[in-house]
Amino acid sequence: MIDLISSTHNPKIKNVLKLQEKSSERRNQNLIVFEGNRELGLAISAGFKIRTLFVCPEIWGDEKIEGVAQRDIFYISKDVFDKIAYREGSDGLVIVAEPKYLSLDTLVLNKTPFLIILEAVEKPGNLGAILRTADAAQVDAVIVCDPKTDIYNPNAIRSSVGCAFTTQIVASTSEEVLHWLKTKNIKSYAAALTAKEFYHETDLASACAIVMGTEATGLSEKWLNEADQQIKIPMRGQIDSLNVSTSTAILAFEAMRQRGFHND
């Protein structure tokens, strides 16, 4: 017979809810929250330290969980799990782990790196979707400039289906990133509707980064003026913009096509 946490007033459960809801709590406690066995496996493989695992036996069953010490596992009732779960069809696991914050100088790059740079990304869902693209295209890193959402927001991890753990992610300022790109001889291509060059007519096979703005306002004047070049996607319909995650995928896979789907 296992001991179940059956009250949502349990201090551990109350803390999980605080971590989910407040980025300030995540920063202060240096902890992140996410769900799912797939995500757990990816996080462990990427070297994330698991602090606590909450298991709902009614959903998960009695299958053994690899990679987590028994002392760090707590069993919870379905009512408690339903309170702290934030996605449909969850498999009964909620994980609390330590984040990994990288810097520009710690990034590991290929000889001809390809990067995705996001300026002031606001929506966790967009960030998560772009991380899925980054994983699929095997880009070197995703750099978030002046972020308006926590890169480990639970909804960003959820929508990334675990790709938040498979891709190098850095949060920095635009000034620092622009300087770093120049020191690394990485060319920056700003995606903008006002550009004269089309993305498929641009050399994306050399060391480069695509720079994406917000859906509401696009890129700032700083990036439009200081990026090496502006590029655009041809628009043939009546609406002149695509979702930022869709646009990022188009540009990223054109870069992969030009590289023969290799990133050396």
N, C-alpha and C positions, 0 to 999 in steps of 0.2 A: 504494500500500500504506500503510495507516494504522498507527500505533503503538498497540498494545493494552496496557492494564494487565491483566495476567493473573494477578496474585498478590493474594490477600486480605491479604497482609502489607505491601502498599504503604502508605506513611504516609497518603496521601490517603484510601484506602479504610478504613483503621483509624480515621481521624478521623470519617468519615461514620458508622461504627457507633457511635462514642462519642456523637456528636450525636443519633443516633436513640434511644439507650438512656438518656441522662442529661440531665435538665432543667438540672442545674448546668452541664454543658458548653455547652448552648445559651445559657444566660445569660452564662457567662464569655466565650464566643467571639462572642456576639451574632450567632448564626447559627441557621437552622432548616433542616430537611430535609423534602422532600416528593417525590412522584412524579407523572409523567403530563404529557402535552402540553396537555390541557385546563387543568390546574392551573397549568402554566407560563404559558400565555397570560393567564389571569386575574390571576396575580401581576404579570406585566409591565404589563398594563393598569392595575392598581391602583398602580403606581409602586414595587413592591418591587425592590430591587437584587439581581440575580442574580450570585452570586459564582462558582459552579462548576456545570457541567452534565456529568453522566456519561451517556454514550450507549452502549448496547449495539447495535452494528450488526446483529447476528444477529437481533434482534427489531425494531429501529427501521427498518432498511434504510439507504438512503443519501439519504433526503429531507433537504433543507436545513432548518435550524432558524432561525426568525426571532427577532430581538430579543436574541440572545446573541452576544457577540463570539467569534470563533473561538478566540482565545487562552484563553478560559474553558471550552472544551469539551474533555473527556477521553473517550477511547473505551476501553471495557472489555469483557472477554470475558463470555460468558454465565455461566460459573461464578462470576465476580466479581459480576455483576449479580444472580444468584440469591441471593448472600450478603447483598447490601444492599437488595434489594427486599423490601417488607413487605406487598404485596397481590397477590392473584391476578389474572391477566389484564393485567398491567402492559404498557405499550407501549414499554418500553425506555429510559425517561428517569428519572434521579434528579437532583434539583436541590438545591443548597445556596444559600440566599439570606439576606439580612439581614432581620430582622423589622421591623415598624413598630408601635411602642408608642404608642398614643394616650392622652390624659388626658381627664378629664371636660370641662375647659375648652376642649379643641381639637375637641370634637364639633361637627359641622355638623348642625343640626336644622331641620326644617320648622316652619311656623307653629304647627301643632298636632301636636307629635311623639308618636310611639308607640314605646315602648321595651320591651325584654325585659330583666329583671334576674334573674340567677341567683345564688343564695346557695350558696357552698361546693360548687360542682359538682365531683364526684369522677371521673366516668367520661368519658374523652375521647370515647367513642362517643356519649354523650348530648349533649355539647357540640357535636360535629359535626352531629348530627341537628337540633339547635335552630338552628344556623347555616344549615342548609338551609331551615328554616321562615322564618327571618329574611330570607333572600334572596327566597324565594317571595312573602312578604307585603310585602317592601320596608319593613321596620321601620327606624326611624332608626338604632338602634344596639342592640347587645347589651352589657350591663354585667355583668361577673362580679365579685361581691363575695366577698372572702376566698377566692379560688380554691384548690382542693386538687389541681388539675391545671394544667399549663402550657397557656395558651391556644393555643400553637403546637405542642402535642404532635403528633408525626407522625400518630398515629391519629386525633386530632381533625381534622386537615387532611384525612386520607383519608376519614373518614366524612362530612365536610362537602362532599365532591366539589368542593372548591375554593372553597366559599362563605366560608371563612375569609379570602379575599381580596376578597370582594365586599361585605362588611358591616363597618361600623365596630364595633370591639371594644375595650372598655376593661376593665382589671382595676383594682379599687380596694377600699377598705374599706367596710363597711356604714355606718359613721359618716359618711364623706365623701360617700357616695352619698345618704344621707338628707338631709344638709344641702344638697347640690347640687340635689336635687329641689325642695326648698322655695324655694330662691332662683330657680329657673326656673318656679315655679308649675306643676309637673307632679305630678298626683295619682298616688299609688301604690296599687295593688290587690294585696293579698297573697292568693295562692291557698292556701286552707286548708279542710280537711274540716269544721272547726268553724264555718265562716262561716254566716251566716244568709241572705245575699243570693246569688242565682244569677248567674252571669256574663252570661247573656243578658238579664237584667233590669237591668243596670248600664250606665251611660253610658261607653262606651269611645271615643266619637267626639271627646271633648275631649282636651287634652294629658294623656297618662297613661302609666303604666308598669305592666306586670304583673310580679309578683315571685314567682319559683318557688323552692321548696326542694328538698332532696334526696329521693330516693325512700325512703330508709331512715327519716329522721327529720322530713321536712318542713321548714318554716321555723323559724328560731330565735324565741325569745320577743321578741327585739329587733324583728324585722320584724313579727311578729304584733301587737305593742303599738304600734309607731310608724308603721306604714303607715296611710294615710288610711282604708282600708276593706279588709275581707276579703271574698273572693268564692269561690264553689265551683262545680264542675261536678256536675250531678245524677248520682247513681250508682244504677242500678236493679238491679244484679246482686248477687252475694254477696261479691265482692271490692271493697273500698272505695277502690281507688286505681288510677290509670292510670300508665303510663310517663311520666316527666316531659317527654320530648320530645313525646309525643302530647298531653298536657295543654296544653303550651305552644302547639302548633299549633291546638288547638281555640280557645283564648282569642285568639290572634293573628288568626285568620281571622274570628272574631266581631267583633273591632275593625275589621278591614278591611271587613266587611259593613256595619257601622254607618256607615262612612265612604264607602260607595259604591265601595269598592275604589280610593279615592284617598287620598293622604296629603299634604295641602298644608301 
